[in-house]
Amino acid sequence: MPANLPPTYHEAEERYRSARDPAEKITALEEMLRIMPKHKGTEKLQADLKARMSKLRKQPQKKGASRAASHIIPHEGAGQIALIGAPNTGKSSLVARLTHATPEVAEYPFTTRLPVPGMMPFEDIAFQLIDLPPLSDDFVEAWVYDSVRHADLAWVVVGLYNSLDDLELTQRLLASKKIVAHPVGRPPQCERAVGQTDLPALLVVTGRDRPDADDDLKILHDLLEEPWPVHPVSSIDGAGLDELGRGTFEALGIMRVYTKQPGKPADRDAPFTLPIGATVGDLAHVIHKDIEEGLKFARLWGPSAFDGQTVHRDHVLEEGDVVEIHV
């Protein structure tokens, strides 16, 4: 089975080849492993990448060498979302409101100095939020950009009263590192540079609870040069947070699929999250390699088939399907 590796994989591979120290190589390998399709045709390549990462991690760190890889947060949940933005836009307050994480929150800039992960519940799944140090013309640690590249989605967090300037600063600094944060559903129109990372993003505007917020939001919509999915929120009274959760789920391009054993009800507490367009075979692979290899057929209940219909590994699943796998 061919690997069918996407262009972004080869760009990460080029970063690996040009990396100067083990930390940079590990970051690139992690990106390659995340991007590549997971199926039988890439199993040997997956094993090779993991072996290379293991070997690099065992190498002694040279004095003064980069420690960027130590700040990369492993993916958890239905998707990893990087919170990026200018100083004092309210990123840490959002993470504190939406998760059990306890980032330091203060009125002065540069409070966040290390990545702070937290799990944000959404219905029966959870997203992983990563609070990162702010982007600034003064100084940004190199590992911050590596963390952004590693994410599935970005929340570009801007303040209500300085939203356009905050957005311009964030996009400009990311672009200087070949990261293009673009509105979800609107790929960048510019010519793609070698090594460029295209990162889908939502525009999250804090301060929804402030006086005259509606007027300021209307002005923002009028002045934006391109259409953005704008989510005005407040970490004080919770306004807009439910809509932000729904928007994040849709932006990730994922669906929930449930499983059941023969003669038993579906397990509704722990759905599998798969990319939209995934098949029964993809689900079997995610469950276990042996399940994928031994898959004979499946019975399905839900939107993509009539109840109890027998389907095979190439059947395309839909959000809310219940799958009973037979091996």
Secondary structure by P-SEA (a helix, b strand, c coil): ccccccaaaaaaaaaaaacccaaaaaaaaaaaaaaccccccaaaaaaaaaaaaaaaaaccccccccccccccccccccbbbbbbbcccccaaaaaaacccccccccccccccccbbbbbbbcccbbbbbbbbcccccccccaaaaaaaaacccccccccccaaaaaaaaaaaaaaaacccccccccccccccccbbbbbbbbbbbccccccaaaaaaaaaaaacccccbbbbbbcccccaaaaaaaaaaaaacbbbbbbbcccccccccbbbbbcccccaaaaaaaacaaaaaaccbbbbbccccccccccccccccccbbbbbbcc
